[in-house]
Amino acid sequence: MLSRSLYPAMQTPLSVTIGQFSTAGAKEANQDFHGALVPEADMLATKGIAVAIADGISTSPLGATGAETAVKSFLTDYYATSEAWSVSTSGQRVIAATNSWMHAQNLGGARNLSDEARERGMVCTLSALVLKGRSAWLFHIGDSRIARVSGGGLEPLTEPHRLNLGGGVSFLARAMGSDRHVEIDHRRLPVAVGDVFVLSTDGVHEVLDDRVIIEACAGDNLDTVARALCDAALAAGSEDNLTVQLVRIDSLPQGGLDDIAGEEAALPPAPQLTAGRDFEGFTIIRELHAGHRSHVYLARDRATGERVAIKVPSTEHGSDKAELRRLMLEEWVARRISHPHVLKAPPARASRRHAYAVTAYVEGATLEQWTHQQHETDLVAVRSIVKQIASGLQALHRREIVHRDLRPANVIIDGEGTATIIDFGSAQVAGLDEIAGPVSDAMFAGTLQFTAPEIWLGQPATRWSDLWSLGAMAYYMVTRELPYGPRLSNATTRAAQGRLVYVPASERNPDVPAWVDAAIARAVAVDPAKRYGELSEFIYDLTHPNTALFAPEQRPWLARRPERLWQAISALLALALAASLLTREGQADRPQPSKIQTEETAR
């Protein structure tokens, strides 16, 4: 029996007890396989506990090999996936990859898997359970079963994938290794302390009454309980292999970023620092930035000599738990992304005495500063920077991370023209959202100019939100303006957003080609569905004219060229004034009649 919990620093740890037993039963060989993995420390918080069970097809001599392959691959490969990935993404990709490999081995060069190959190949069921935070994720293929004993009842959580032909004849409709692509049942459900998950092969649950399983799960030693259930199934007439796994929830974490930060969550905030000060193994060189939320310092690691950036909360936010979590999140993301255009973080050091974030130091100007330093529009440089930022975003998105605060102040351009995305304090990480829930959108305060329109409607950020921000930055680089002007911040309803009008960049800067403008316009479309599907499409259209985007101008002439109206009015007024002056001059040159002539004419 295995009982494990999160490291002692956690006040409310994830703690489970696992019991398991497997036997060939009435058969000569056992083609079932099972396993569980409880990782250490941080990995336990970010990836959780994994349990898996598989049943090899009885007609195949490689059924046992298939079951062992499916279980071992899931338990090892799942933990090799990114900590930023959601459990659902990690589990499905690992199972799909394992199935594809098993199927390729079964084919043996043939194009399709015959019935004979199916009966001699690696074909098996697979049911897996992942416990993370306060939730459970289930993955299921075949006729093994995952059930839950809770509140005095038993709830089957999976459905058998069997096709009944009648007369007691049936076969597996879905199995690992049977087809090139496998359909995976998966779901997420909340858990509570005291829940007991029961994973079993069909030789057990098809012959045992639910009441027998419920009563047995009340036992304390789960290894003994698992063996007793297998013995009971054999006594009840089961002719199959018998395997049972039991997982009891003993305690659950609170469900927040504190669960990931561990002991650092309780540390006091770092103080304001000064040049020349020694601070936890670093020597402070100078202050780089002072904002209302945080201060950033250039420092040198005394152990390695490396220059780093240290971010600490400002004095007024030092007691703000949300602000401290932002710092923890920023370093957490930076440490897990290795990409030339994404800010990195040095390896973790020994235990800290204060809460702060350490990242690599990137020397250069912010994109905002870089833009205002340009005297002429350099489309080649603009395209290069946009392409680099997009590459960094793709690295984040592949790990299911949405930046959510992409703006010119959060991109550094070094002396070689290399762009680096920084500041992950507002990032949305799928793998962490499963633990702590999404980071509040209130964190966008002060950076709203480059926030996608859907955020204003209360919708969650997506990778298309980051695309909008990138498009807005491209627009800013060539115009120093915003694509919808200042009105976007007030458009908090669909009706208001429907009245927004994109101001073509080419109107504000004649050096911008119409086809480049069309690409930017699509990237910053108000409706996310009308934007590019991929960042790569946007980058391609910035360098290759896309005639499908280029359409005759639909905006009214007056909206497109308001200055021309005033120019025309000014010209007409000038002509009128000139005509008036000429008329007056003509009248002045004409001989005037004398007073006597006038009087005579009157008589």
C-alpha positions as CSV (number, residue, x, y, z in Angstrom):
1,M,0.0,0.0,0.0
2,L,1.3,3.4,-1.0
3,S,0.5,6.6,0.9
4,R,2.1,9.8,-0.3
5,S,1.6,13.6,0.2
6,L,3.0,16.8,-1.1
7,Y,6.2,18.1,0.5
8,P,5.8,19.2,4.1
9,A,5.9,23.0,3.4
10,M,2.3,22.7,2.1
11,Q,-0.3,23.5,4.7
12,T,-3.0,21.5,3.0
13,P,-1.2,18.8,1.0
14,L,-2.5,16.4,-1.6
15,S,-2.4,13.1,0.1
16,V,-3.6,9.7,-1.2
17,T,-3.4,6.1,-0.3
18,I,-3.0,3.5,-3.1
19,G,-3.7,-0.2,-3.0
20,Q,-3.4,-2.6,-5.9
21,F,-3.3,-6.3,-6.7
22,S,-3.3,-8.4,-9.9
23,T,-3.5,-12.2,-10.6
24,A,-3.9,-14.5,-13.5
25,G,-7.0,-15.9,-11.8
26,A,-8.3,-19.0,-13.6
27,K,-6.0,-18.5,-16.6
28,E,-2.4,-19.7,-17.1
29,A,-1.0,-16.2,-17.9
30,N,-1.8,-12.8,-16.6
31,Q,-2.2,-10.3,-19.5
32,D,-3.3,-7.4,-17.2
33,F,-0.9,-4.7,-16.2
34,H,-1.2,-1.8,-13.8
35,G,0.9,0.9,-12.3
36,A,0.9,4.2,-10.3
37,L,3.3,7.1,-10.1
38,V,3.5,9.7,-7.4
39,P,6.2,12.3,-8.2
40,E,8.1,14.5,-5.8
41,A,7.8,18.1,-4.8
42,D,6.9,20.6,-7.6
43,M,6.0,17.9,-10.1
44,L,3.3,16.6,-7.8
45,A,1.6,20.0,-7.7
46,T,1.9,20.7,-11.4
47,K,1.3,17.2,-12.9
48,G,-0.4,15.3,-10.1
49,I,-0.6,11.6,-9.4
50,A,-1.2,9.1,-12.2
51,V,-2.7,5.6,-12.0
52,A,-3.3,3.3,-15.0
53,I,-4.6,-0.2,-15.7
54,A,-4.7,-2.2,-19.0
55,D,-6.0,-5.6,-20.1
56,G,-4.3,-7.3,-23.0
57,I,-6.5,-9.0,-25.6
58,S,-6.7,-12.6,-24.5
59,T,-6.4,-14.1,-28.1
60,S,-3.0,-12.5,-28.6
61,P,0.3,-13.7,-27.2
62,L,1.4,-10.1,-27.2
63,G,-1.6,-8.9,-25.2
64,A,0.4,-8.7,-22.1
65,T,3.2,-6.8,-23.9
66,G,0.6,-4.4,-25.2
67,A,-0.9,-3.8,-21.7
68,E,2.6,-3.2,-20.2
69,T,3.5,-0.9,-23.0
70,A,0.3,1.2,-22.7
71,V,0.6,1.6,-18.9
72,K,4.4,2.2,-18.7
73,S,4.2,4.7,-21.6
74,F,1.4,6.6,-20.0
75,L,3.1,6.8,-16.6
76,T,6.5,7.9,-18.0
77,D,5.5,10.0,-21.0
78,Y,2.8,11.9,-19.2
79,Y,5.4,13.3,-16.8
80,A,7.7,14.2,-19.7
81,T,5.1,16.6,-21.1
82,S,5.2,20.3,-20.3
83,E,4.1,21.4,-16.8
84,A,2.2,24.2,-18.5
85,W,0.0,21.8,-20.5
86,S,-3.4,20.9,-19.2
87,V,-3.9,17.3,-18.0
88,S,-6.3,16.7,-20.8
89,T,-3.8,17.8,-23.5
90,S,-1.0,15.8,-21.9
91,G,-3.0,12.7,-21.4
92,Q,-4.5,12.6,-24.8
93,R,-1.3,13.3,-26.7
94,V,0.6,10.6,-24.8
95,I,-2.1,8.0,-25.4
96,A,-2.4,8.9,-29.1
97,A,1.3,8.7,-29.6
98,T,1.5,5.3,-27.8
99,N,-1.4,4.0,-29.8
100,S,0.2,5.1,-33.0
101,W,3.4,3.3,-32.2
102,M,1.6,0.1,-31.1
103,H,-0.4,0.1,-34.3
104,A,2.6,0.6,-36.5
105,Q,4.3,-2.4,-34.8
106,N,1.2,-4.5,-35.3
107,L,1.1,-3.6,-39.0
108,G,4.5,-5.0,-39.7
109,G,4.7,-3.2,-43.0
110,A,1.1,-3.9,-44.0
111,R,-1.3,-1.1,-44.8
112,N,-4.2,-2.3,-42.7
113,L,-4.5,-4.4,-39.6
114,S,-6.2,-7.7,-40.4
115,D,-8.2,-9.7,-38.0
116,E,-5.3,-12.2,-37.7
117,A,-2.8,-9.4,-36.9
118,R,-5.3,-8.0,-34.4
119,E,-5.4,-11.4,-32.6
120,R,-1.6,-11.7,-32.5
121,G,-0.6,-8.1,-32.0
122,M,-0.3,-5.6,-29.1
123,V,-3.9,-4.8,-28.5
124,C,-5.3,-3.8,-25.1
125,T,-7.6,-1.7,-23.1
126,L,-6.4,1.3,-21.1
127,S,-8.0,3.3,-18.3
128,A,-6.0,6.0,-16.6
129,L,-6.7,8.4,-13.7
130,V,-4.8,11.6,-12.9
131,L,-5.4,13.4,-9.6
132,K,-4.2,17.0,-9.6
133,G,-5.3,19.9,-7.3
134,R,-8.9,19.3,-6.4
135,S,-9.9,17.4,-9.5
136,A,-9.6,14.0,-11.2
137,W,-9.1,13.4,-14.9
138,L,-10.2,10.1,-16.5
139,F,-8.9,8.6,-19.8
140,H,-10.6,5.5,-21.1
141,I,-10.4,3.0,-24.0
142,G,-12.0,-0.4,-23.9
143,D,-13.8,-2.4,-21.2
144,S,-11.7,-1.8,-18.1
145,R,-13.5,0.4,-15.7
146,I,-13.0,3.4,-13.4
147,A,-15.6,3.8,-10.7
148,R,-15.9,5.9,-7.5
149,V,-17.1,4.9,-4.1
150,S,-18.5,8.0,-2.3
151,G,-21.3,8.7,0.1
152,G,-22.2,5.0,0.5
153,G,-22.7,4.4,-3.2
154,L,-20.7,3.3,-6.3
155,E,-20.7,5.4,-9.4
156,P,-19.3,3.9,-12.7
157,L,-17.3,6.7,-14.4
158,T,-16.6,5.0,-17.7
159,E,-18.6,3.1,-20.3
160,P,-17.4,-0.2,-21.8
161,H,-16.5,0.0,-25.5
162,R,-17.9,-3.3,-26.5
163,L,-20.0,-4.3,-29.5
164,N,-22.5,-7.0,-28.8
165,L,-23.3,-9.3,-31.7
166,G,-26.0,-11.3,-29.8
167,G,-25.9,-14.8,-28.4
168,G,-23.4,-13.8,-25.8
169,V,-20.8,-12.8,-28.4
170,S,-19.1,-9.4,-28.3
171,F,-15.8,-7.8,-29.1
172,L,-13.9,-4.7,-28.2
173,A,-15.1,-1.8,-30.4
174,R,-12.1,0.4,-29.2
175,A,-8.7,-0.7,-28.1
176,M,-5.1,0.5,-28.0
177,G,-3.1,-0.6,-31.1
178,S,-6.1,-1.7,-33.0
179,D,-6.4,1.3,-35.3
180,R,-4.1,4.1,-36.4
181,H,-6.2,6.7,-34.6
182,V,-8.0,5.9,-31.3
183,E,-11.0,7.7,-29.8
184,I,-10.4,8.5,-26.2
185,D,-13.1,9.1,-23.6
186,H,-11.9,11.7,-21.2
187,R,-13.5,13.8,-18.6
188,R,-12.7,16.0,-15.5
189,L,-14.6,15.9,-12.2
190,P,-14.2,17.4,-8.8
191,V,-13.1,15.2,-5.9
192,A,-13.6,15.2,-2.2
193,V,-11.7,13.8,0.8
194,G,-12.8,10.2,1.4
195,D,-13.5,9.4,-2.3
196,V,-12.2,6.0,-3.3
197,F,-11.5,5.4,-7.0
198,V,-11.7,1.8,-8.1
199,L,-9.9,0.8,-11.3
200,S,-10.6,-2.8,-12.4
201,T,-10.4,-5.1,-15.4
202,D,-13.6,-6.7,-16.6
203,G,-12.8,-10.0,-14.9
204,V,-13.6,-8.2,-11.6
205,H,-16.4,-5.7,-12.1
206,E,-18.4,-7.9,-14.4
207,V,-18.9,-10.6,-11.8
208,L,-19.0,-8.6,-8.5
209,D,-22.0,-6.9,-7.1
210,D,-21.5,-3.1,-6.4
211,R,-22.4,-3.7,-2.7
212,V,-19.4,-6.1,-2.3
213,I,-17.1,-3.4,-3.7
214,I,-18.6,-0.7,-1.5
215,E,-18.3,-2.7,1.7
216,A,-14.8,-3.8,0.9
217,C,-13.6,-0.2,0.3
218,A,-14.4,0.7,3.9
219,G,-11.2,-1.3,4.9
220,D,-8.1,0.6,5.9
221,N,-5.4,-1.4,4.2
222,L,-6.1,-0.9,0.5
223,D,-3.7,-3.6,-0.7
224,T,-5.6,-6.1,1.3
225,V,-8.9,-4.8,0.0
226,A,-7.7,-5.0,-3.6
227,R,-6.6,-8.7,-3.1
228,A,-9.9,-9.5,-1.4
229,L,-11.9,-8.1,-4.3
230,C,-9.8,-10.2,-6.8
231,D,-10.3,-13.3,-4.6
232,A,-14.1,-12.6,-4.4
233,A,-14.3,-12.3,-8.2
234,L,-12.5,-15.6,-8.6
235,A,-14.8,-17.2,-6.1
236,A,-17.8,-15.8,-8.0
237,G,-16.8,-17.7,-11.1
238,S,-14.6,-15.2,-13.1
239,E,-12.6,-16.9,-15.8
240,D,-10.5,-13.9,-16.7
241,N,-7.4,-12.2,-15.3
242,L,-8.1,-10.1,-12.2
243,T,-6.7,-6.7,-11.4
244,V,-7.9,-4.0,-9.0
245,Q,-6.4,-0.6,-8.1
246,L,-7.8,1.6,-5.3
247,V,-7.0,5.3,-4.7
248,R,-8.4,7.0,-1.6
249,I,-8.3,10.8,-1.3
250,D,-6.9,11.5,2.2
251,S,-6.5,15.3,1.9
252,L,-6.6,18.0,-0.8
253,P,-4.6,21.2,-1.4
254,Q,-6.3,24.6,-1.1
255,G,-6.5,25.1,-4.8
256,G,-4.3,28.2,-5.6
257,L,-0.9,29.3,-6.8
258,D,0.3,28.8,-3.3
259,D,0.1,25.1,-3.9
260,I,2.7,25.5,-6.6
261,A,4.9,28.0,-4.9
262,G,5.2,25.8,-1.8
263,E,7.1,27.4,1.1
264,E,7.8,30.5,-0.9
265,A,4.1,31.4,-0.8
266,A,4.5,32.2,2.9
267,L,7.7,34.3,2.5
268,P,7.7,38.0,3.3
269,P,8.0,40.3,0.3
270,A,11.5,41.5,-0.7
271,P,12.3,45.0,0.5
272,Q,13.2,48.0,-1.7
273,L,16.8,47.6,-2.8
274,T,19.6,50.1,-3.4
275,A,22.8,50.0,-5.5
276,G,25.7,48.3,-3.9
277,R,23.6,46.2,-1.5
278,D,24.1,42.5,-1.1
279,F,20.8,40.6,-1.2
280,E,20.5,36.8,-0.9
281,G,23.6,36.0,-3.0
282,F,23.2,38.9,-5.4
283,T,24.8,42.3,-5.6
284,I,22.5,45.1,-6.7
285,I,24.0,47.2,-9.5
286,R,21.3,49.8,-10.2
287,E,17.5,50.2,-10.5
288,L,16.1,49.5,-14.0
289,H,12.5,50.4,-13.5
290,A,10.2,51.7,-10.8
291,G,6.5,51.3,-11.2
292,H,3.4,51.5,-9.0
293,R,3.3,47.7,-8.8
294,S,7.0,46.6,-8.8
295,H,10.6,47.7,-8.9
296,V,13.2,46.0,-11.1
297,Y,16.9,46.0,-10.4
298,L,20.0,44.9,-12.3
299,A,22.0,42.6,-10.1
300,R,25.0,40.3,-10.3
301,D,24.9,36.7,-9.1
302,R,28.0,36.5,-6.8
303,A,28.3,32.7,-7.4
304,T,28.3,32.8,-11.2
305,G,29.0,36.4,-12.1
306,E,25.9,36.4,-14.3
307,R,23.9,39.6,-14.6
308,V,20.2,39.1,-13.7
309,A,17.1,41.2,-13.3
310,I,15.4,41.0,-9.8
311,K,11.8,42.1,-9.5
312,V,10.3,43.0,-6.1
313,P,6.8,44.3,-5.2
314,S,6.5,48.0,-4.6
315,T,6.0,49.2,-1.1
316,E,2.3,49.7,-1.5
317,H,1.8,46.2,-2.9
318,G,4.2,44.4,-0.6
319,S,1.3,42.9,1.4
320,D,-0.8,42.1,-1.7
321,K,-0.9,38.3,-2.0
322,A,-2.1,38.6,-5.7
323,E,1.0,40.7,-6.5
324,L,3.3,38.2,-4.9
325,R,1.7,35.4,-6.9
326,R,2.3,37.4,-10.1
327,L,6.0,37.5,-9.2
328,M,6.0,33.7,-8.6
329,L,4.2,33.1,-11.9
330,E,6.6,35.2,-13.9
331,E,9.6,33.3,-12.8
332,W,7.8,30.0,-13.1
333,V,6.9,30.6,-16.7
334,A,10.4,32.0,-17.6
335,R,12.1,28.9,-16.2
336,R,10.0,26.5,-18.3
337,I,10.3,28.1,-21.7
338,S,13.6,27.9,-23.6
339,H,13.3,30.1,-26.7
340,P,15.5,32.8,-28.1
341,H,12.6,35.3,-28.1
342,V,11.2,34.6,-24.7
343,L,12.7,35.8,-21.4
344,K,14.6,33.1,-19.5
345,A,15.3,32.5,-15.9
346,P,18.4,31.2,-14.3
347,P,18.3,27.8,-12.5
348,A,16.5,27.8,-9.1
349,R,18.7,28.6,-6.2
350,A,18.6,27.4,-2.6
351,S,15.7,28.3,-0.3
352,R,14.9,32.0,-0.3
353,R,14.1,34.3,2.7
354,H,11.9,36.7,0.7
355,A,9.4,36.6,-2.2
356,Y,10.8,38.0,-5.5
357,A,11.4,37.0,-9.1
358,V,14.8,36.5,-10.8
359,T,15.1,36.4,-14.6
360,A,17.8,36.8,-17.1
361,Y,18.8,40.4,-17.9
362,V,18.2,41.6,-21.5
363,E,20.0,44.8,-22.3
364,G,18.2,47.0,-24.8
365,A,15.3,49.4,-25.3
366,T,11.6,48.5,-25.0
367,L,9.7,48.3,-28.3
368,E,7.9,51.5,-27.3
369,Q,11.3,53.3,-27.0
370,W,12.6,51.7,-30.2
371,T,9.5,52.9,-32.1
372,H,9.9,56.5,-31.1
373,Q,13.6,56.4,-31.9
374,Q,12.8,55.6,-35.6
375,H,12.7,58.7,-37.8
376,E,11.5,56.8,-40.9
377,T,9.4,53.7,-41.4
378,D,11.6,50.7,-41.8
379,L,9.3,48.0,-42.9
380,V,12.1,45.4,-43.0
381,A,12.9,46.0,-39.4
382,V,9.2,46.0,-38.4
383,R,8.6,42.7,-40.2
384,S,11.7,41.2,-38.5
385,I,10.5,42.3,-35.0
386,V,6.9,41.1,-35.6
387,K,8.2,37.7,-36.8
388,Q,10.5,37.3,-33.8
389,I,7.6,38.2,-31.4
390,A,5.3,35.7,-33.2
391,S,7.9,33.0,-32.9
392,G,8.1,33.6,-29.1
393,L,4.3,33.6,-28.8
394,Q,4.2,30.3,-30.7
395,A,6.6,28.8,-28.1
396,L,4.3,30.0,-25.4
397,H,1.1,28.8,-27.1
398,R,2.5,25.3,-27.7
399,R,2.7,25.0,-24.0
400,E,-0.8,26.3,-23.6
401,I,0.3,29.7,-22.2
402,V,-1.4,32.9,-23.2
403,H,0.6,36.0,-22.5
404,R,-2.4,38.3,-22.1
405,D,-0.3,41.4,-21.6
406,L,1.6,41.8,-24.8
407,R,2.4,45.4,-25.5
408,P,5.4,47.5,-26.6
409,A,6.6,48.0,-23.0
410,N,6.8,44.2,-22.6
411,V,9.2,43.6,-25.5
412,I,12.9,44.3,-25.4
413,I,14.9,45.1,-28.5
414,D,18.7,44.6,-28.0
415,G,21.5,46.2,-30.0
416,E,21.4,43.4,-32.6
417,G,17.7,43.9,-33.2
418,T,16.7,40.8,-31.3
419,A,13.3,40.9,-29.7
420,T,12.5,39.3,-26.4
421,I,9.1,38.9,-24.8
422,I,9.1,39.7,-21.1
423,D,6.7,40.0,-18.1
424,F,4.6,36.9,-17.6
425,G,2.8,38.1,-14.5
426,S,-0.5,38.1,-16.2
427,A,0.1,34.9,-18.2
428,Q,-2.7,32.3,-18.4
429,V,-1.3,28.8,-18.0
430,A,-3.6,26.0,-18.7
431,G,-1.8,23.6,-16.4
432,L,-1.9,26.1,-13.5
433,D,-5.5,27.2,-14.1
434,E,-6.5,23.6,-13.3
435,I,-5.1,24.2,-9.8
436,A,-5.6,27.9,-9.1
437,G,-8.2,29.0,-11.6
438,P,-7.6,31.7,-14.2
439,V,-5.6,34.8,-13.1
440,S,-8.0,37.7,-12.7
441,D,-8.4,40.0,-15.7
442,A,-8.1,42.9,-13.3
443,M,-4.3,42.5,-13.9
444,F,-4.8,44.3,-17.2
445,A,-5.2,47.6,-15.5
446,G,-2.9,50.2,-17.0
447,T,-2.1,48.1,-20.2
448,L,-5.5,48.2,-21.8
449,Q,-4.5,49.9,-25.0
450,F,-3.2,46.7,-26.5
451,T,-5.8,44.4,-24.9
452,A,-8.0,42.5,-27.4
453,P,-11.7,43.6,-27.7
454,E,-13.2,40.3,-26.4
455,I,-11.5,40.9,-23.0
456,W,-13.6,44.0,-22.6
457,L,-16.7,41.8,-23.0
458,G,-15.6,39.6,-20.1
459,Q,-14.5,36.7,-22.3
460,P,-11.4,34.7,-21.4
461,A,-8.1,35.4,-23.3
462,T,-7.0,33.0,-26.0
463,R,-4.1,32.8,-28.3
464,W,-6.1,34.9,-30.7
465,S,-6.1,37.6,-28.1
466,D,-2.3,37.5,-28.2
467,L,-2.5,37.7,-32.0
468,W,-4.7,40.8,-31.8
469,S,-2.1,42.4,-29.4
470,L,0.7,41.6,-31.9
471,G,-1.3,43.1,-34.7
472,A,-1.9,46.2,-32.7
473,M,1.8,46.4,-32.0
474,A,2.6,46.1,-35.7
475,Y,0.2,49.0,-36.3
476,Y,1.8,51.0,-33.6
477,M,5.2,50.6,-35.0
478,V,4.3,52.0,-38.4
479,T,1.9,54.7,-37.2
480,R,2.6,55.4,-33.4
481,E,-1.2,55.2,-33.1
482,L,-3.8,52.5,-32.2
483,P,-5.9,50.8,-34.9
484,Y,-9.2,51.9,-33.4
485,G,-8.0,55.0,-31.7
486,P,-8.9,55.6,-28.0
487,R,-12.5,54.5,-28.5
488,L,-11.8,50.8,-27.9
489,S,-11.4,51.2,-24.2
490,N,-15.0,52.5,-24.0
491,A,-16.5,49.8,-26.2
492,T,-17.6,47.3,-23.5
493,T,-20.6,45.9,-25.3
494,R,-21.0,44.1,-28.6
495,A,-23.1,46.9,-30.0
496,A,-20.4,49.4,-29.1
497,Q,-17.7,47.2,-30.6
498,G,-19.8,46.8,-33.7
499,R,-19.5,50.6,-34.3
500,L,-15.7,50.6,-34.1
501,V,-14.0,51.5,-37.4
502,Y,-10.5,50.4,-38.3
503,V,-8.4,53.4,-39.4
504,P,-6.1,52.1,-42.1
505,A,-2.4,52.4,-41.3
506,S,-1.8,53.6,-44.8
507,E,-3.9,56.7,-44.1
508,R,-1.7,57.6,-41.2
509,N,1.5,56.7,-42.9
510,P,1.6,56.7,-46.7
511,D,4.8,54.5,-46.6
512,V,2.7,51.5,-45.5
513,P,1.7,49.4,-48.6
514,A,-2.0,48.6,-48.8
515,W,-1.4,44.9,-48.7
516,V,0.6,45.2,-45.5
517,D,-2.2,47.3,-44.1
518,A,-4.7,44.6,-45.1
519,A,-2.7,42.0,-43.2
520,I,-2.6,44.1,-40.0
521,A,-6.3,44.8,-40.4
522,R,-7.2,41.1,-40.3
523,A,-4.9,40.5,-37.3
524,V,-6.8,43.2,-35.3
525,A,-10.3,42.3,-36.4
526,V,-12.7,43.0,-33.6
527,D,-14.3,39.5,-34.0
528,P,-11.8,36.8,-33.1
529,A,-13.3,34.5,-35.7
530,K,-12.3,37.0,-38.5
531,R,-8.6,37.0,-37.4
532,Y,-5.9,34.7,-38.7
533,G,-6.1,31.1,-37.5
534,E,-2.4,30.9,-37.0
535,L,0.4,33.4,-36.2
536,S,2.4,32.0,-39.2
537,E,-0.4,33.1,-41.6
538,F,-0.1,36.7,-40.4
539,I,3.7,36.7,-40.7
540,Y,3.4,35.3,-44.2
541,D,1.0,38.0,-45.3
542,L,3.2,40.7,-44.0
543,T,5.9,39.7,-46.5
544,H,3.7,38.3,-49.4
545,P,0.8,40.4,-50.8
546,N,-2.4,38.5,-50.2
547,T,-4.8,39.6,-52.9
548,A,-7.7,37.9,-51.1
549,L,-7.4,40.5,-48.4
550,F,-7.1,43.5,-50.7
551,A,-10.5,44.9,-51.5
552,P,-11.7,48.3,-52.7
553,E,-12.0,50.8,-50.0
554,Q,-15.4,50.6,-48.4
555,R,-15.1,53.6,-46.0
556,P,-16.8,56.8,-47.1
557,W,-14.6,59.3,-48.9
558,L,-15.0,61.8,-46.2
559,A,-13.9,59.3,-43.5
560,R,-11.0,58.3,-45.5
561,R,-9.8,61.7,-46.5
562,P,-11.3,64.3,-44.1
563,E,-8.4,66.6,-44.7
564,R,-9.3,66.8,-48.4
565,L,-12.7,68.4,-47.5
566,W,-11.0,71.2,-45.6
567,Q,-8.5,71.6,-48.3
568,A,-11.3,72.0,-50.9
569,I,-13.2,74.4,-48.6
570,S,-10.0,76.5,-48.0
571,A,-9.3,76.5,-51.8
572,L,-12.8,77.8,-52.5
573,L,-12.6,80.4,-49.9
574,A,-9.2,81.5,-51.3
575,L,-10.7,81.8,-54.8
576,A,-13.7,83.7,-53.5
577,L,-11.4,86.1,-51.6
578,A,-9.2,86.5,-54.7
579,A,-12.3,87.2,-56.9
580,S,-13.6,89.7,-54.3
581,L,-10.2,91.6,-54.3
582,L,-10.0,91.6,-58.0
583,T,-13.5,93.1,-58.3
584,R,-12.7,95.8,-55.8
585,E,-9.5,96.7,-57.7
586,G,-11.5,97.0,-61.0
587,Q,-13.9,99.3,-59.4
588,A,-11.2,101.5,-58.1
589,D,-9.5,101.9,-61.5
590,R,-12.7,102.9,-63.3
591,P,-13.2,106.8,-63.9
592,Q,-15.8,108.3,-61.5
593,P,-18.4,110.7,-62.8
594,S,-18.2,114.4,-61.6
595,K,-20.8,115.9,-59.3
596,I,-22.0,118.3,-62.1
597,Q,-22.4,115.4,-64.6
598,T,-24.4,113.6,-62.0
599,E,-26.7,116.5,-61.3
600,E,-27.2,117.1,-65.1
601,T,-28.0,113.5,-65.6
602,A,-30.5,113.7,-62.8
603,R,-32.2,116.7,-64.5
